[in-house]
Amino acid sequence: MNEFSYIFRDASVIIEGDIVEAVQEFFISGQLLKQVNFTTLTLIPIKARPVTVADFRPIACCNVLYKIISKVLCNRLAKVLPTIGDRTSIKVLLRAFATLSCSSGLEMNTDKSDIYFNGMEQGEIDYILSISGFKPGVFPFRYLGVPISHKRMGIGDCTRLIEKVVARIRSWGAKKLSYAGRLVLIKAVLSQLHSYWTRIFVIPLTVIDRIEGICRNYLWSGSDQYVKTPSVKWDNI
């Protein structure tokens, strides 16, 4: 969340009426103001030591009103999508996407968009693919670094999360911080990595215990490895 998002949150009592009116105006008129349809492109490194442009992944940072409108659209689609199965419904959905594209100026990238099927006949699958231009997707896949699967996550699926926590700690290895300084990094950075995943999935308790152990090691030793008995119980920190 950026500083402008905090402004919306802290001043909600004052501006909430204007926000609701602005969002409702979009759904009534079907038009999106240029000031709202504004996105900042940011490059996020995908490697510990990026060198070339290929070592970065672009991510679009939208403003708060845009995010609210997108969230409302997603919530509405979530109620409709389970009932869509016939060809007419698919055509209506695609026309809705086209209408949204015309009003917002955004277009779907079929090269980066997949459709996931379950319990459908091959003939229907082929028809949907032909009229949509999308590719059939296969589970599992990754989105923003997080594995997406149709089944409950196992310990092996969370390996990437543990690796990210360890990698972040090792990148701080050269920094000589006090206990208080390391505790701030644990709460501000490492806990956020963990929390991001738990907002999406039910993570196995074994993985949670492993991450807490790594954080505890970093607090007392400054690294992800620690062999001595901690001075204070982790629950008391």
Residue pairs with C-beta under 8 A, 6 or more apart in sequence:
2 61
4 63
4 64
5 64
8 15
8 19
8 64
19 64
19 65
19 68
22 36
22 65
23 65
23 68
23 69
23 72
26 32
26 36
26 69
27 69
27 72
30 99
30 103
31 103
32 69
32 103
32 104
32 105
36 63
36 65
36 66
36 69
37 66
37 104
37 105
37 106
38 62
38 63
38 66
39 60
39 61
39 62
39 63
39 66
40 60
40 61
41 58
41 59
41 60
41 61
42 58
42 59
42 60
42 61
43 53
43 56
43 57
43 58
43 59
44 56
44 57
44 58
44 59
45 55
45 56
45 57
46 55
46 56
46 57
47 55
48 167
48 171
50 56
59 144
62 70
73 100
80 93
83 89
84 90
84 93
85 120
85 124
87 124
87 127
90 128
90 131
90 132
91 131
94 131
94 132
97 108
100 106
101 107
101 108
110 132
110 133
110 134
110 135
113 134
113 135
114 134
114 135
114 136
114 137
114 141
115 128
115 129
115 132
115 134
115 135
115 136
115 137
116 136
116 137
116 139
116 150
117 125
117 128
117 136
118 150
125 136
129 135
129 136
139 148
139 149
139 150
139 151
140 147
140 148
140 149
140 150
140 157
141 147
141 148
142 148
145 160
145 164
146 196
146 197
146 200
146 201
147 153
147 157
147 160
149 157
152 202
153 201
153 202
153 203
153 204
154 204
155 204
155 206
155 207
158 197
158 203
158 204
158 207
161 193
161 194
161 197
161 203
161 207
161 211
162 207
162 210
162 211
162 214
164 193
165 190
165 193
165 194
165 211
165 214
165 215
165 224
166 214
166 224
168 189
168 190
168 193
169 190
169 214
169 218
169 223
169 224
170 223
170 224
172 185
172 222
173 222
173 223
176 222
177 185
177 222
179 219
179 220
182 218
182 219
182 222
183 219
183 237
185 218
186 215
186 218
186 219
190 211
190 214
190 215
190 218
191 215
194 208
194 211
197 203
212 234
214 224
216 226
216 230
216 234
217 223
217 224
217 225
217 226
218 224
219 230
219 237
220 226
220 228
220 230
220 231
221 228
